[in-house]
Amino acid sequence: MVSAPPSYRGHRYPVEVISHCVWLYFRFPLSFREVEELMLQRGILVSHETVRRWCAKFGQAYANGLRRRHARPGDKWHLDEVFVKING
């Protein structure tokens, strides 16, 4: 069963701000308070509790997308050129 993507309707902040906060939290090892501080540096006042709620509501879709893009163990990597210099 496929669930519908969550709706951003009725939120105070634009979709770009919400998606950036959620992306920051799931992409980098940051806490909610660190995401709050990063957004404050950009001039956007948002509380860590709001970031937590956004991550709970919208986070699964972002986390799935990030996981899908990462290379998995066992994926094949093909190198075009290899240069190895041994003992000078």
Distance bins in CASP14 RR format, pairs under 12 A and 6 or more apart:
PFRMAT RR
TARGET T0000
AUTHOR 0000-0000-0000
RMODE 2
METHOD distances of the structure
MODEL  1
2 61 0 0 0 0 0 1 0 0 0 0 0
3 60 0 0 0 0 1 0 0 0 0 0 0
3 61 0 0 0 0 1 0 0 0 0 0 0
3 64 0 0 0 0 0 1 0 0 0 0 0
4 61 0 0 0 0 0 1 0 0 0 0 0
5 15 0 0 0 0 0 1 0 0 0 0 0
5 19 0 0 0 0 0 1 0 0 0 0 0
5 57 0 0 0 0 0 1 0 0 0 0 0
5 58 0 0 0 0 1 0 0 0 0 0 0
5 59 0 0 0 0 0 1 0 0 0 0 0
5 60 0 0 0 0 0 1 0 0 0 0 0
5 61 1 0 0 1 0 0 0 0 0 0 0
5 62 0 0 0 0 0 1 0 0 0 0 0
5 64 0 0 0 0 0 1 0 0 0 0 0
5 65 0 0 0 0 0 1 0 0 0 0 0
6 15 0 0 0 0 0 1 0 0 0 0 0
6 18 0 0 0 0 0 1 0 0 0 0 0
6 19 0 0 0 0 0 1 0 0 0 0 0
6 22 0 0 0 0 0 1 0 0 0 0 0
6 53 0 0 0 0 0 1 0 0 0 0 0
6 54 0 0 0 0 1 0 0 0 0 0 0
6 55 0 0 0 0 0 1 0 0 0 0 0
6 56 0 0 0 0 0 1 0 0 0 0 0
6 57 1 0 1 0 0 0 0 0 0 0 0
6 58 1 0 1 0 0 0 0 0 0 0 0
6 59 0 0 0 0 1 0 0 0 0 0 0
6 60 0 0 0 0 1 0 0 0 0 0 0
6 61 1 0 0 1 0 0 0 0 0 0 0
6 62 0 0 0 0 0 1 0 0 0 0 0
7 15 0 0 0 0 0 1 0 0 0 0 0
7 18 0 0 0 0 0 1 0 0 0 0 0
7 57 0 0 0 0 1 0 0 0 0 0 0
7 58 0 0 0 0 1 0 0 0 0 0 0
7 61 0 0 0 0 0 1 0 0 0 0 0
8 14 0 0 0 0 1 0 0 0 0 0 0
8 15 1 0 1 0 0 0 0 0 0 0 0
8 16 0 0 0 0 0 1 0 0 0 0 0
8 17 0 0 0 0 0 1 0 0 0 0 0
8 18 1 0 0 1 0 0 0 0 0 0 0
8 19 0 0 0 0 1 0 0 0 0 0 0
8 22 0 0 0 0 0 1 0 0 0 0 0
8 54 0 0 0 0 1 0 0 0 0 0 0
8 57 0 0 0 0 1 0 0 0 0 0 0
8 58 1 0 0 1 0 0 0 0 0 0 0
8 61 0 0 0 0 0 1 0 0 0 0 0
9 15 0 0 0 0 1 0 0 0 0 0 0
9 18 0 0 0 0 0 1 0 0 0 0 0
10 18 0 0 0 0 0 1 0 0 0 0 0
10 57 0 0 0 0 0 1 0 0 0 0 0
11 17 0 0 0 0 1 0 0 0 0 0 0
11 18 1 0 0 1 0 0 0 0 0 0 0
11 19 0 0 0 0 0 1 0 0 0 0 0
11 21 0 0 0 0 0 1 0 0 0 0 0
11 22 0 0 0 0 0 1 0 0 0 0 0
11 46 0 0 0 0 0 1 0 0 0 0 0
11 50 0 0 0 0 1 0 0 0 0 0 0
11 53 0 0 0 0 1 0 0 0 0 0 0
11 54 0 0 0 0 1 0 0 0 0 0 0
11 57 0 0 0 0 1 0 0 0 0 0 0
11 58 0 0 0 0 1 0 0 0 0 0 0
12 18 0 0 0 0 1 0 0 0 0 0 0
12 44 0 0 0 0 0 1 0 0 0 0 0
12 45 0 0 0 0 0 1 0 0 0 0 0
12 46 0 0 0 0 1 0 0 0 0 0 0
12 47 0 0 0 0 0 1 0 0 0 0 0
12 50 0 0 0 0 1 0 0 0 0 0 0
12 53 0 0 0 0 0 1 0 0 0 0 0
12 54 0 0 0 0 0 1 0 0 0 0 0
13 19 0 0 0 0 1 0 0 0 0 0 0
13 20 0 0 0 0 1 0 0 0 0 0 0
13 21 0 0 0 0 1 0 0 0 0 0 0
13 22 0 0 0 0 0 1 0 0 0 0 0
13 39 0 0 0 0 1 0 0 0 0 0 0
13 44 1 0 0 1 0 0 0 0 0 0 0
13 45 0 0 0 0 1 0 0 0 0 0 0
13 46 1 0 0 1 0 0 0 0 0 0 0
13 47 0 0 0 0 0 1 0 0 0 0 0
13 50 0 0 0 0 1 0 0 0 0 0 0
13 51 0 0 0 0 0 1 0 0 0 0 0
13 53 0 0 0 0 0 1 0 0 0 0 0
13 54 0 0 0 0 1 0 0 0 0 0 0
13 58 0 0 0 0 0 1 0 0 0 0 0
14 20 0 0 0 0 1 0 0 0 0 0 0
14 21 0 0 0 0 0 1 0 0 0 0 0
14 44 0 0 0 0 1 0 0 0 0 0 0
14 46 0 0 0 0 0 1 0 0 0 0 0
15 21 0 0 0 0 0 1 0 0 0 0 0
15 22 0 0 0 0 0 1 0 0 0 0 0
15 23 0 0 0 0 0 1 0 0 0 0 0
15 54 0 0 0 0 0 1 0 0 0 0 0
15 58 0 0 0 0 1 0 0 0 0 0 0
16 22 0 0 0 0 0 1 0 0 0 0 0
16 23 0 0 0 0 0 1 0 0 0 0 0
16 39 0 0 0 0 0 1 0 0 0 0 0
16 42 0 0 0 0 0 1 0 0 0 0 0
16 44 0 0 0 0 0 1 0 0 0 0 0
17 23 0 0 0 0 0 1 0 0 0 0 0
17 24 0 0 0 0 0 1 0 0 0 0 0
17 35 0 0 0 0 0 1 0 0 0 0 0
17 38 0 0 0 0 0 1 0 0 0 0 0
17 39 1 0 0 1 0 0 0 0 0 0 0
17 42 0 0 0 0 1 0 0 0 0 0 0
17 43 0 0 0 0 0 1 0 0 0 0 0
17 44 1 0 1 0 0 0 0 0 0 0 0
17 45 0 0 0 0 0 1 0 0 0 0 0
17 46 1 0 0 1 0 0 0 0 0 0 0
17 50 0 0 0 0 0 1 0 0 0 0 0
17 51 0 0 0 0 0 1 0 0 0 0 0
17 54 0 0 0 0 1 0 0 0 0 0 0
17 58 0 0 0 0 0 1 0 0 0 0 0
18 24 0 0 0 0 0 1 0 0 0 0 0
18 25 0 0 0 0 0 1 0 0 0 0 0
18 35 0 0 0 0 0 1 0 0 0 0 0
18 39 0 0 0 0 0 1 0 0 0 0 0
18 44 0 0 0 0 0 1 0 0 0 0 0
18 46 0 0 0 0 1 0 0 0 0 0 0
18 50 0 0 0 0 1 0 0 0 0 0 0
18 51 0 0 0 0 1 0 0 0 0 0 0
18 53 0 0 0 0 0 1 0 0 0 0 0
18 54 1 0 1 0 0 0 0 0 0 0 0
18 55 0 0 0 0 1 0 0 0 0 0 0
18 57 0 0 0 0 1 0 0 0 0 0 0
18 58 1 0 0 1 0 0 0 0 0 0 0
18 59 0 0 0 0 0 1 0 0 0 0 0
18 61 0 0 0 0 0 1 0 0 0 0 0
18 62 0 0 0 0 0 1 0 0 0 0 0
19 25 0 0 0 0 0 1 0 0 0 0 0
19 26 0 0 0 0 0 1 0 0 0 0 0
19 27 0 0 0 0 0 1 0 0 0 0 0
19 51 0 0 0 0 0 1 0 0 0 0 0
19 54 0 0 0 0 1 0 0 0 0 0 0
19 55 0 0 0 0 0 1 0 0 0 0 0
19 57 0 0 0 0 0 1 0 0 0 0 0
19 58 1 0 0 1 0 0 0 0 0 0 0
19 59 0 0 0 0 1 0 0 0 0 0 0
19 61 0 0 0 0 1 0 0 0 0 0 0
19 62 1 0 0 1 0 0 0 0 0 0 0
20 26 0 0 0 0 0 1 0 0 0 0 0
20 27 0 0 0 0 0 1 0 0 0 0 0
20 28 0 0 0 0 0 1 0 0 0 0 0
20 35 0 0 0 0 1 0 0 0 0 0 0
20 38 0 0 0 0 1 0 0 0 0 0 0
20 39 1 0 0 1 0 0 0 0 0 0 0
20 42 0 0 0 0 1 0 0 0 0 0 0
20 44 0 0 0 0 1 0 0 0 0 0 0
20 46 0 0 0 0 0 1 0 0 0 0 0
20 51 0 0 0 0 0 1 0 0 0 0 0
20 54 0 0 0 0 0 1 0 0 0 0 0
20 58 0 0 0 0 0 1 0 0 0 0 0
20 62 0 0 0 0 0 1 0 0 0 0 0
21 27 0 0 0 0 0 1 0 0 0 0 0
21 28 0 0 0 0 0 1 0 0 0 0 0
21 30 0 0 0 0 1 0 0 0 0 0 0
21 32 0 0 0 0 1 0 0 0 0 0 0
21 34 0 0 0 0 0 1 0 0 0 0 0
21 35 1 0 1 0 0 0 0 0 0 0 0
21 36 0 0 0 0 1 0 0 0 0 0 0
21 37 0 0 0 0 0 1 0 0 0 0 0
21 38 0 0 0 0 1 0 0 0 0 0 0
21 39 1 0 0 1 0 0 0 0 0 0 0
21 40 0 0 0 0 0 1 0 0 0 0 0
21 42 0 0 0 0 0 1 0 0 0 0 0
21 44 0 0 0 0 1 0 0 0 0 0 0
21 46 1 0 0 1 0 0 0 0 0 0 0
21 47 0 0 0 0 0 1 0 0 0 0 0
21 48 0 0 0 0 0 1 0 0 0 0 0
21 49 0 0 0 0 0 1 0 0 0 0 0
21 50 0 0 0 0 1 0 0 0 0 0 0
21 51 1 0 1 0 0 0 0 0 0 0 0
21 52 0 0 0 0 1 0 0 0 0 0 0
21 53 0 0 0 0 0 1 0 0 0 0 0
21 54 1 0 1 0 0 0 0 0 0 0 0
21 55 1 0 0 1 0 0 0 0 0 0 0
21 57 0 0 0 0 0 1 0 0 0 0 0
21 58 0 0 0 0 1 0 0 0 0 0 0
21 59 0 0 0 0 0 1 0 0 0 0 0
21 62 0 0 0 0 0 1 0 0 0 0 0
22 28 0 0 0 0 0 1 0 0 0 0 0
22 30 0 0 0 0 0 1 0 0 0 0 0
22 32 0 0 0 0 0 1 0 0 0 0 0
22 35 0 0 0 0 1 0 0 0 0 0 0
22 39 0 0 0 0 0 1 0 0 0 0 0
22 46 0 0 0 0 0 1 0 0 0 0 0
22 50 0 0 0 0 0 1 0 0 0 0 0
22 51 1 0 0 1 0 0 0 0 0 0 0
22 52 0 0 0 0 0 1 0 0 0 0 0
22 53 0 0 0 0 0 1 0 0 0 0 0
22 54 1 0 1 0 0 0 0 0 0 0 0
22 55 1 0 1 0 0 0 0 0 0 0 0
22 56 0 0 0 0 1 0 0 0 0 0 0
22 57 0 0 0 0 1 0 0 0 0 0 0
22 58 1 0 1 0 0 0 0 0 0 0 0
22 59 1 0 1 0 0 0 0 0 0 0 0
22 60 0 0 0 0 1 0 0 0 0 0 0
22 61 0 0 0 0 1 0 0 0 0 0 0
22 62 1 0 1 0 0 0 0 0 0 0 0
22 63 0 0 0 0 1 0 0 0 0 0 0
22 65 0 0 0 0 0 1 0 0 0 0 0
22 66 0 0 0 0 0 1 0 0 0 0 0
23 30 0 0 0 0 0 1 0 0 0 0 0
23 35 0 0 0 0 1 0 0 0 0 0 0
23 38 0 0 0 0 0 1 0 0 0 0 0
23 39 0 0 0 0 0 1 0 0 0 0 0
23 51 0 0 0 0 0 1 0 0 0 0 0
23 54 0 0 0 0 0 1 0 0 0 0 0
23 55 0 0 0 0 0 1 0 0 0 0 0
23 58 0 0 0 0 1 0 0 0 0 0 0
23 59 0 0 0 0 1 0 0 0 0 0 0
23 61 0 0 0 0 0 1 0 0 0 0 0
23 62 1 0 1 0 0 0 0 0 0 0 0
23 63 0 0 0 0 1 0 0 0 0 0 0
23 65 0 0 0 0 0 1 0 0 0 0 0
23 66 0 0 0 0 1 0 0 0 0 0 0
24 30 1 0 1 0 0 0 0 0 0 0 0
24 31 0 0 0 0 0 1 0 0 0 0 0
24 32 0 0 0 0 0 1 0 0 0 0 0
24 34 0 0 0 0 1 0 0 0 0 0 0
24 35 1 0 1 0 0 0 0 0 0 0 0
24 36 0 0 0 0 0 1 0 0 0 0 0
24 37 0 0 0 0 0 1 0 0 0 0 0
24 38 1 0 0 1 0 0 0 0 0 0 0
24 39 0 0 0 0 1 0 0 0 0 0 0
24 41 0 0 0 0 0 1 0 0 0 0 0
24 42 0 0 0 0 0 1 0 0 0 0 0
24 44 0 0 0 0 0 1 0 0 0 0 0
24 46 0 0 0 0 0 1 0 0 0 0 0
24 51 0 0 0 0 1 0 0 0 0 0 0
24 54 0 0 0 0 0 1 0 0 0 0 0
24 55 0 0 0 0 1 0 0 0 0 0 0
24 59 0 0 0 0 0 1 0 0 0 0 0
24 62 0 0 0 0 1 0 0 0 0 0 0
24 66 0 0 0 0 0 1 0 0 0 0 0
25 31 0 0 0 0 1 0 0 0 0 0 0
25 32 1 0 0 1 0 0 0 0 0 0 0
25 33 0 0 0 0 0 1 0 0 0 0 0
25 34 0 0 0 0 1 0 0 0 0 0 0
25 35 1 0 1 0 0 0 0 0 0 0 0
25 36 0 0 0 0 0 1 0 0 0 0 0
25 38 0 0 0 0 1 0 0 0 0 0 0
25 39 0 0 0 0 0 1 0 0 0 0 0
25 46 0 0 0 0 0 1 0 0 0 0 0
25 48 0 0 0 0 0 1 0 0 0 0 0
25 50 0 0 0 0 0 1 0 0 0 0 0
25 51 1 0 0 1 0 0 0 0 0 0 0
25 52 0 0 0 0 1 0 0 0 0 0 0
25 53 0 0 0 0 0 1 0 0 0 0 0
25 54 0 0 0 0 1 0 0 0 0 0 0
25 55 1 0 1 0 0 0 0 0 0 0 0
25 56 0 0 0 0 0 1 0 0 0 0 0
25 58 0 0 0 0 0 1 0 0 0 0 0
25 59 1 0 0 1 0 0 0 0 0 0 0
25 62 0 0 0 0 1 0 0 0 0 0 0
25 63 0 0 0 0 1 0 0 0 0 0 0
25 66 0 0 0 0 0 1 0 0 0 0 0
26 32 0 0 0 0 0 1 0 0 0 0 0
26 35 0 0 0 0 0 1 0 0 0 0 0
26 51 0 0 0 0 0 1 0 0 0 0 0
26 54 0 0 0 0 0 1 0 0 0 0 0
26 55 1 0 0 1 0 0 0 0 0 0 0
26 56 0 0 0 0 0 1 0 0 0 0 0
26 58 0 0 0 0 1 0 0 0 0 0 0
26 59 1 0 0 1 0 0 0 0 0 0 0
26 60 0 0 0 0 1 0 0 0 0 0 0
26 61 0 0 0 0 1 0 0 0 0 0 0
26 62 1 0 1 0 0 0 0 0 0 0 0
26 63 1 0 1 0 0 0 0 0 0 0 0
26 64 0 0 0 0 1 0 0 0 0 0 0
26 65 0 0 0 0 1 0 0 0 0 0 0
26 66 1 0 1 0 0 0 0 0 0 0 0
26 67 0 0 0 0 1 0 0 0 0 0 0
26 69 0 0 0 0 0 1 0 0 0 0 0
26 70 0 0 0 0 0 1 0 0 0 0 0
27 35 0 0 0 0 0 1 0 0 0 0 0
27 38 0 0 0 0 0 1 0 0 0 0 0
27 55 0 0 0 0 0 1 0 0 0 0 0
27 59 0 0 0 0 0 1 0 0 0 0 0
27 62 0 0 0 0 1 0 0 0 0 0 0
27 63 0 0 0 0 1 0 0 0 0 0 0
27 65 0 0 0 0 0 1 0 0 0 0 0
27 66 1 0 0 1 0 0 0 0 0 0 0
27 67 0 0 0 0 0 1 0 0 0 0 0
27 69 0 0 0 0 0 1 0 0 0 0 0
27 70 0 0 0 0 0 1 0 0 0 0 0
28 34 0 0 0 0 1 0 0 0 0 0 0
28 35 0 0 0 0 1 0 0 0 0 0 0
28 38 0 0 0 0 1 0 0 0 0 0 0
28 66 0 0 0 0 0 1 0 0 0 0 0
29 35 0 0 0 0 0 1 0 0 0 0 0
30 36 0 0 0 0 1 0 0 0 0 0 0
30 37 0 0 0 0 1 0 0 0 0 0 0
30 38 1 0 0 1 0 0 0 0 0 0 0
30 39 0 0 0 0 0 1 0 0 0 0 0
30 48 0 0 0 0 0 1 0 0 0 0 0
30 51 0 0 0 0 1 0 0 0 0 0 0
30 55 0 0 0 0 0 1 0 0 0 0 0
31 37 0 0 0 0 1 0 0 0 0 0 0
31 38 0 0 0 0 0 1 0 0 0 0 0
31 48 1 0 0 1 0 0 0 0 0 0 0
31 51 0 0 0 0 1 0 0 0 0 0 0
31 52 0 0 0 0 1 0 0 0 0 0 0
31 55 0 0 0 0 0 1 0 0 0 0 0
32 38 0 0 0 0 0 1 0 0 0 0 0
32 39 0 0 0 0 0 1 0 0 0 0 0
32 46 0 0 0 0 1 0 0 0 0 0 0
32 47 0 0 0 0 1 0 0 0 0 0 0
32 48 1 1 0 0 0 0 0 0 0 0 0
32 49 1 0 0 1 0 0 0 0 0 0 0
32 50 0 0 0 0 1 0 0 0 0 0 0
32 51 1 0 1 0 0 0 0 0 0 0 0
32 52 1 0 1 0 0 0 0 0 0 0 0
32 53 0 0 0 0 1 0 0 0 0 0 0
32 54 0 0 0 0 1 0 0 0 0 0 0
32 55 1 0 0 1 0 0 0 0 0 0 0
32 56 0 0 0 0 0 1 0 0 0 0 0
33 39 0 0 0 0 0 1 0 0 0 0 0
33 40 0 0 0 0 0 1 0 0 0 0 0
33 46 0 0 0 0 0 1 0 0 0 0 0
33 47 0 0 0 0 1 0 0 0 0 0 0
33 48 1 0 1 0 0 0 0 0 0 0 0
33 49 0 0 0 0 1 0 0 0 0 0 0
33 50 0 0 0 0 0 1 0 0 0 0 0
33 51 0 0 0 0 1 0 0 0 0 0 0
33 52 0 0 0 0 1 0 0 0 0 0 0
34 40 0 0 0 0 0 1 0 0 0 0 0
34 41 0 0 0 0 0 1 0 0 0 0 0
34 48 0 0 0 0 1 0 0 0 0 0 0
34 51 0 0 0 0 1 0 0 0 0 0 0
35 41 0 0 0 0 0 1 0 0 0 0 0
35 42 0 0 0 0 0 1 0 0 0 0 0
35 44 0 0 0 0 0 1 0 0 0 0 0
35 46 0 0 0 0 1 0 0 0 0 0 0
35 47 0 0 0 0 0 1 0 0 0 0 0
35 48 1 0 0 1 0 0 0 0 0 0 0
35 49 0 0 0 0 0 1 0 0 0 0 0
35 50 0 0 0 0 1 0 0 0 0 0 0
35 51 1 0 1 0 0 0 0 0 0 0 0
35 52 0 0 0 0 1 0 0 0 0 0 0
35 54 0 0 0 0 1 0 0 0 0 0 0
35 55 0 0 0 0 1 0 0 0 0 0 0
36 42 0 0 0 0 0 1 0 0 0 0 0
36 43 0 0 0 0 0 1 0 0 0 0 0
36 44 0 0 0 0 1 0 0 0 0 0 0
36 45 0 0 0 0 1 0 0 0 0 0 0
36 46 1 0 0 1 0 0 0 0 0 0 0
36 47 1 0 0 1 0 0 0 0 0 0 0
36 48 1 0 1 0 0 0 0 0 0 0 0
36 49 0 0 0 0 1 0 0 0 0 0 0
36 50 0 0 0 0 1 0 0 0 0 0 0
36 51 1 0 0 1 0 0 0 0 0 0 0
36 52 0 0 0 0 1 0 0 0 0 0 0
36 54 0 0 0 0 0 1 0 0 0 0 0
36 55 0 0 0 0 0 1 0 0 0 0 0
37 43 0 0 0 0 0 1 0 0 0 0 0
37 44 0 0 0 0 0 1 0 0 0 0 0
37 45 0 0 0 0 0 1 0 0 0 0 0
37 46 0 0 0 0 0 1 0 0 0 0 0
37 47 0 0 0 0 0 1 0 0 0 0 0
37 48 0 0 0 0 1 0 0 0 0 0 0
37 51 0 0 0 0 0 1 0 0 0 0 0
38 44 0 0 0 0 1 0 0 0 0 0 0
38 46 0 0 0 0 1 0 0 0 0 0 0
38 48 0 0 0 0 0 1 0 0 0 0 0
38 51 0 0 0 0 1 0 0 0 0 0 0
39 45 1 0 0 1 0 0 0 0 0 0 0
39 46 1 0 1 0 0 0 0 0 0 0 0
39 47 0 0 0 0 1 0 0 0 0 0 0
39 48 0 0 0 0 1 0 0 0 0 0 0
39 50 0 0 0 0 1 0 0 0 0 0 0
39 51 1 0 0 1 0 0 0 0 0 0 0
39 54 0 0 0 0 0 1 0 0 0 0 0
40 46 1 0 0 1 0 0 0 0 0 0 0
40 47 0 0 0 0 0 1 0 0 0 0 0
40 48 0 0 0 0 0 1 0 0 0 0 0
40 51 0 0 0 0 0 1 0 0 0 0 0
44 50 0 0 0 0 0 1 0 0 0 0 0
44 51 0 0 0 0 0 1 0 0 0 0 0
45 51 0 0 0 0 0 1 0 0 0 0 0
46 52 0 0 0 0 0 1 0 0 0 0 0
46 53 0 0 0 0 0 1 0 0 0 0 0
46 54 0 0 0 0 1 0 0 0 0 0 0
47 53 0 0 0 0 1 0 0 0 0 0 0
47 54 0 0 0 0 0 1 0 0 0 0 0
48 54 0 0 0 0 0 1 0 0 0 0 0
48 55 0 0 0 0 0 1 0 0 0 0 0
49 55 0 0 0 0 0 1 0 0 0 0 0
49 56 0 0 0 0 0 1 0 0 0 0 0
50 56 0 0 0 0 0 1 0 0 0 0 0
50 57 0 0 0 0 0 1 0 0 0 0 0
50 58 0 0 0 0 0 1 0 0 0 0 0
51 57 0 0 0 0 0 1 0 0 0 0 0
51 58 0 0 0 0 0 1 0 0 0 0 0
51 59 0 0 0 0 0 1 0 0 0 0 0
52 58 0 0 0 0 0 1 0 0 0 0 0
52 59 0 0 0 0 0 1 0 0 0 0 0
53 59 0 0 0 0 0 1 0 0 0 0 0
54 60 0 0 0 0 0 1 0 0 0 0 0
54 61 0 0 0 0 0 1 0 0 0 0 0
54 62 0 0 0 0 1 0 0 0 0 0 0
55 61 0 0 0 0 0 1 0 0 0 0 0
55 62 0 0 0 0 1 0 0 0 0 0 0
55 63 0 0 0 0 1 0 0 0 0 0 0
56 62 0 0 0 0 0 1 0 0 0 0 0
56 63 0 0 0 0 0 1 0 0 0 0 0
58 64 0 0 0 0 0 1 0 0 0 0 0
58 65 0 0 0 0 0 1 0 0 0 0 0
59 65 0 0 0 0 1 0 0 0 0 0 0
59 66 0 0 0 0 1 0 0 0 0 0 0
59 67 0 0 0 0 0 1 0 0 0 0 0
60 66 0 0 0 0 0 1 0 0 0 0 0
60 67 0 0 0 0 0 1 0 0 0 0 0
61 67 0 0 0 0 0 1 0 0 0 0 0
61 68 0 0 0 0 0 1 0 0 0 0 0
62 68 0 0 0 0 0 1 0 0 0 0 0
62 69 0 0 0 0 0 1 0 0 0 0 0
63 69 0 0 0 0 0 1 0 0 0 0 0
63 70 0 0 0 0 0 1 0 0 0 0 0
64 70 0 0 0 0 0 1 0 0 0 0 0
69 75 0 0 0 0 0 1 0 0 0 0 0
71 77 1 0 0 1 0 0 0 0 0 0 0
END
